[in-house]
Amino acid sequence: MTVNEAETHEHELDAEYLSAADLTVFEIYPADDSLRIDLVVPCPTCSEPLRVTTRVTAVAEADIELPLDDAADPYD
C-alpha cells in the first residue's frame, strides 16, 4: 500500500484481524447516562492507529482470578 493509499482509504475494522493483544484502553468516561471506552487499535489494512469508541451495554461477573497476569498494577 502506498502512502497516498494509506492516507485516503476507509479504515474498516474486522474482528478476524484484531485481538485483545492489539488494543490499548485510551480513556474511560461517562457519557449519555452510560459508560464509554475509547480504545486504540491498528487498522488491519495500513496499521495506522485508530481511536475506537464503544459504549458499555452489559455488565456481568467474570469467572477469572485477579489480578490478571498480563495487567500492569494501576496503582503503581
C-alpha positions as CSV (number, residue, x, y, z in Angstrom):
1,M,0.0,0.0,0.0
2,T,1.4,3.4,-1.0
3,V,1.5,6.3,1.4
4,N,-1.3,8.1,-0.6
5,E,-3.5,4.9,-0.4
6,A,-2.9,4.6,3.3
7,E,-3.9,8.2,3.9
8,T,-7.1,8.1,1.8
9,H,-8.6,4.6,2.3
10,E,-11.6,3.8,4.6
11,H,-10.5,2.2,7.8
12,E,-12.7,-0.8,8.1
13,L,-12.3,-3.0,11.2
14,D,-12.8,-6.7,11.0
15,A,-12.7,-8.9,14.2
16,E,-10.9,-11.6,12.2
17,Y,-7.8,-9.4,12.1
18,L,-7.8,-7.9,15.6
19,S,-7.2,-9.4,19.0
20,A,-7.2,-8.2,22.6
21,A,-3.4,-8.0,22.4
22,D,-3.7,-5.4,19.6
23,L,-5.6,-2.8,21.6
24,T,-4.9,-0.3,24.3
25,V,-7.5,1.3,26.5
26,F,-7.1,5.1,25.9
27,E,-9.9,6.6,28.1
28,I,-12.9,5.6,30.2
29,Y,-15.6,8.2,30.8
30,P,-19.3,8.8,31.5
31,A,-21.5,10.0,28.5
32,D,-25.2,10.0,27.9
33,D,-26.1,8.0,31.1
34,S,-23.7,5.2,30.1
35,L,-20.0,4.4,30.3
36,R,-17.9,5.0,27.2
37,I,-14.5,3.4,26.5
38,D,-12.0,4.7,23.9
39,L,-9.6,2.1,22.5
40,V,-6.7,2.4,20.2
41,V,-6.4,-0.4,17.6
42,P,-4.3,-0.7,14.5
43,C,-6.0,-0.5,11.1
44,P,-5.8,-4.1,9.7
45,T,-5.0,-2.6,6.2
46,C,-2.5,0.1,6.8
47,S,-1.5,-0.3,10.5
48,E,-2.4,3.3,11.4
49,P,-3.6,3.7,14.9
50,L,-7.4,4.2,15.1
51,R,-9.3,5.5,18.1
52,V,-12.5,3.5,18.6
53,T,-15.3,4.5,20.9
54,T,-17.6,1.9,22.4
55,R,-20.5,2.0,24.9
56,V,-20.9,-0.4,27.7
57,T,-24.2,-2.2,27.1
58,A,-23.9,-5.0,29.7
59,V,-22.0,-5.8,32.9
60,A,-21.7,-9.4,34.3
61,E,-19.4,-11.2,36.8
62,A,-16.4,-12.9,35.2
63,D,-15.1,-16.3,36.2
64,I,-11.4,-15.2,36.4
65,E,-8.8,-14.7,39.0
66,L,-7.5,-11.2,39.9
67,P,-5.0,-9.7,39.4
68,L,-4.7,-10.6,35.7
69,D,-1.3,-11.9,34.9
70,D,-0.7,-9.5,32.0
71,A,-2.2,-6.4,33.6
72,A,0.0,-3.7,35.0
73,D,-0.8,-2.6,38.5
74,P,-2.9,0.6,38.0
75,Y,-1.9,1.9,41.5
76,D,1.9,1.9,41.0
